């Protein structure tokens, strides 16, 4: 469980970090690339969240709440 939590934290931090870094790069092409990387991190987070539910680390109600937050 602790390994999964650690991975989820890293993925969650990676999303806004990559958006910020891409924006600061200055070119639209690099910004788009970093947005794609952020989407990849978001997909990782969704997968890890699903695994947490499947492994019964969180219940269905909490899963739905967190998933909805991630989906916005």
N, C-alpha and C positions, 0 to 999 in steps of 0.2 A: 504494500500500500504506500509506503513512504517513497519508494522509487517513482511510483506513478504520480504522486503529489508533486514531487520535485520536477518531473517532466512537464506536468501541467503548468506549474509556476513559470518555468522557462519559456514555454510556448506562449503563455499569456503576456509575459513581459516582452517577448520578441515581436508581437504584433504592433504595438504603438512605436516601439523602438525602430523597427524597419521603416515604418511610415515616415517618422521624423527624419531618419537618416537619408532616405530617398528624396525627401523634400529639400533638404539642405544641400544635396549634391548639385542642384541648380539646373540640371537638364531634364526635360520632360521624359526622355527615353529612360534615364536612370530612375526617375521617380516611378514610372510605370513598372519597371523591373522590381523595385523594392515593394511596391503594392502587391505584386504577384507573390513575392516571398512572404509577405504578411498574410495573404490568403492561404498559403501553404501552412503557415503556423496556425492559422485559425482552423484549418482542416485537421491538423494534428490534435488540437485542443478538443475538437468535436469527437474525434476517435477516442481519445483518452477519457473523455466524459462518458461516452457510451460504454467503454470498458469498466469504468467505475460502477456504473449501474449493473452491468452483467455480472460483476464480481461481488455485488451486494455491498459495496462500500457506501453507496447512497441509495435512498429509497426513490420511488417513482416520482413523488411530489417534488422533492428537491431537484431531481434530474430535470424535470420539466421547467422549473423556475430558472435554473442555471442555463439550460439549453436555449430558452427564450432570450435570456440576456445576451448570450453569445451570438444569437441569430440576428440581432438588431444591427 
